[in-house]
Amino acid sequence: MLVNDLNCFKDLANYQSTTIGPDHPNKSRRTSKEWHAYPIQDFDYQFNSWGFRGPEYEQFIGKSVNICLGDSFTVNIGGPIEHSWCSQLAKRFDTPTLNLGIRGAGNDAIRLVYNRACDLFDVQNTFVMYSYLHRRLVNNELTQQIYNDGENFKYFLEHRIPNVFECALPGWNWIENERKFLKEQEIYFLDILIANYTYTNRDGHHMNYNPNKEYADYLYTQWKQKNES
């Protein structure tokens, strides 16, 4: 398993429910009325025994796979797994494409999952959506701390994954200096500053089908350009 030593594993392994975390009318950024009015209501969260939102992954050990890495935006909190950017990207490939997103993960945890996945699977392509720059993995716990921009930027560069297809969370998650930094690093993100209901799932924060599709389209285009050059 990839993350059974992390504390988040205890809550996510084999989890099944109609809601999780912020995807609940009492915790959502939307009002209860708005939450219940969201058009997509008929889905369940189903996490496998490894703690990921996907099928059981033992069947892929040692075999060729693509992997998708990220935090709750990759997990697609607030919406069906079929609407996630990973699931939409997976439709473009014959190679199995695994969703290795972890709710609350920072970029150090994402790098850890990448390293471990490369040991377990024959990874063909890696697609990553980088998370918040202030998140840290401390004593197997996913934490959030207050750091200055310089510390965050340096820490990110230390954990940035080389030679992968990369993007970052949409613009409403970044302050101005962070957006500038990501652009300087030529890391794509959907440059939208306000998470209005046009873009979000029923929790009012994570992306719905259409922006997820934009990310999937972008990553696939990057892959296609590299493989056709």
N, C-alpha and C positions, 0 to 999 in steps of 0.2 A: 504494500500500500504506500501511497505517496505522503500522506499527512497524518497518519495515525498517532504520531507523537505530538502533534499540535493540539492545543486545548479546544480549538474550534471543532475538531473531529468528533468529539463526544456529543455535540449537539446536532451535527449534520449527518452522521452515518445512519443510513436507512430512514431518514426523516421523511414523513409523509403527512401532509396537512393541506388545508385549503388556503392557509396564510402562513407567513413567516416574517419575523422581525417587523420592519416598517410597513409591510403589506398587510395592514390590519386597520379597520376603520377607526380604531381608537388611537393609533399611532401614526397614521398616514398624514402627509402634508395637506391632504384634501380634507374637507369636512366629511362627516359620515354620509351625508346625502350625496355629495359629489362622488365619494368612493363607490357607493352602491349604484350610482348612475353610469359608472364606467362601462363601456359596451362589452368588454371581455370579462366575464365572471365565471365561466364554466371550465376552470382548469384546476389541477392539483399540483402541489409541489411533491416531487418524488426524487429523493436523493439515494444514490446507490450505497453499497456497504463501504465504499472508499470515501464517502462524504461529498460526492460531486453530483450535480444534476444531470444524470445521464444513465445509460445502461451499465451493467456490471463490466468493469474494465479488465478483469483477470483474463478474459478471452483474447485480449490484444497484447499481452505480455510477449515481448520478443518479435512482434510483428510490425509491419509498416503502418504508421499512423501519421496524421497531422494532429497538432495540438493547438488549442486556443487557451490563452492565459489571461487572467484579469481578476477583478474583484466582483462586487455584487452587480455591476453593470454587465459583466460577462455571464453571471448566473441568471441575469434578467429578472431580478426581483420585481414583483408587481405585474408580471405578464407570463404567458405560457412559454415554455422552453422553445417551442417552434418559432417564436418571434425573435429569439436572441440573435445577435450578429453571428455567433458561432454556428447555430443551426442553419441560418440562411447561407453562410459561407460553405457549410458542409455539403450542400446540395450541388455545388460546383465540382466536387471531387468524387472519384471512385474510391480513393483511399479513405478509410474510416477517419473521421475528424472528431477528436475528443474534446469535450468542454471541461477544462480544468480550472474554471473560475471558482474563487473562494470569497464568500461574503466577508468583508472587513479586511481583506488582504492589502498589504502595502507592497511596494516594489521589491523589497528584500524577500518577502514571502513568495512573490511571483517568481523571482529568480531561483529560489530554493526549489519550488515545484518544477521549474524548467530543468534544473540540474538532475533532479531525481527521475523525472520522466525520461530524460535521455538515457539513463541507466536501465530503465525498465522496458522501454519501447524502442523500436527502430524508427526514430522520428524523422520524417521526410521534410515537413514544413512546420514552422512555428509562427503563430499569429498572436500578438500580444496587445492588449489594451492596458497601458500603464495607469496606475492608480494615484491617489493623493500623495504628494511629496512628503507630508509630515507623518505618515504612518510608519510604524516600526514593528519588527518582530522581536519581542523581548521575553526570554525564558519561555519560549513556545507559546506565548500569548500575543495575539494581534492587538496592538495598542496604537493610540494616537497621542502625540506629544506636540508641544509648541516649540518650534525651532525657527531661526531666521532663514531668509531666502538662501543665503550663501551656504549654510549647513545643508539645507534641503537639496539644493542643486548639486552639491558635491556628492551627497549620499546617493542621489538618483544615478549620477554618472557612474558611481562605483558598482551599482547593481543593474545598470542597463544591459540588456541581453544583446550580444553581437550577432550580426548576420541573420536577423529575423525580420518579419514583416510587422511593423509596429504602428501603433496609434495611441491616443490618450483619451481620457474621459472627455465628454462634451464640455463646451466652454463655460457653462453655468457653474462648473465645479472649480474654476480657477480664478484667482485674483489677477490683476493686470500684469504684475511682474512674472507670474508663473506662465501666463499666456505668452508673454514675450520670450521667455526662456524656451518654451516648447517650440515656438516658431524658429528660434535660432538653431535649435537642434534638428529642425526639419522633421518634427514629429507631428503627424496629422491629427487634428481634432476638429469636431464639428463646432464651428465658431459661432455659437448661439449663447447669448449671455443670460437669458431668462428661461427657466424651466417651466414654460407654460404648458397647458393641457394639450396643445398641438403635438408636443413631442414626448410626453411622459405616460408611463403606465398608471395604473389605478392608485399607486402609492404616492403619485405626484412628484416623483424625483427621477426615477430610472427611466430609461428610454423605451418607447413603444416600438411597434413594428417598423415604421417608416425610417426613423433615424438609425435604427439597427441595420436596416437594409442599406442605408448610405455607407455605413462603416463596412459592411460585408462587400459591397460593390467596390469600395476603395481598396480594400485589402486584396481582393481577387484581381483587380486591375494591376496592382503592384506585383503580385505573383506572376501574372501573365506576361507583363513587360519583361520581368527578369528572365523568364523561361523562353521567351521568344527572341531575346537579344543574343 
